[in-house]
Amino acid sequence: MTLSTQPATGGPSPILDLAGVTFMDSSGLAALVKLVRSAREQAASVEIVNVQDAVRLAMEITGLYAVLPIRTA
C-alpha cells in the first residue's frame, strides 16, 4: 500500500494505492473510513486506486465500495 500526494487545486490530494493489498479485514476497512472522513473534515479529498478483487469484495459486502472514493481504471 502506498500513500502519495498529488498537487491539485486547493492543495494536495492524497492517493492511496492498494495495488499490493490482497486482504483487508474490518480494521483495515475502518482505517480507510477514518482516512476519508478526516480528509473531508479538512475540506480535502482522497482517492483510493488499484483495489484488488478480494479487497473490493470486502468493501462491497460491507457497503463501503459505494461510498469510498475509489477510482477504477
C-alpha positions, 0 to 999 in steps of 0.5 A: 500500500502506498500513500502519495500526494498529488498537487491539485487545486486547493492543495494536495490530494492524497492517493492511496494505492492498494495495488499490493493489498490482497486482504483487508479485514474490518480494521483495515476497512475502518482505517480507510473510513477514518482516512476519508472522513478526516480528509473531508473534515479538512475540506480535502479529498482522497482517492483510493486506486488499484483495489484488488478483487478480494479487497473490493469484495470486502468493501462491497459486502460491507457497503463501503465500495459505494461510498469510498472514493475509489477510482477504477481504471 
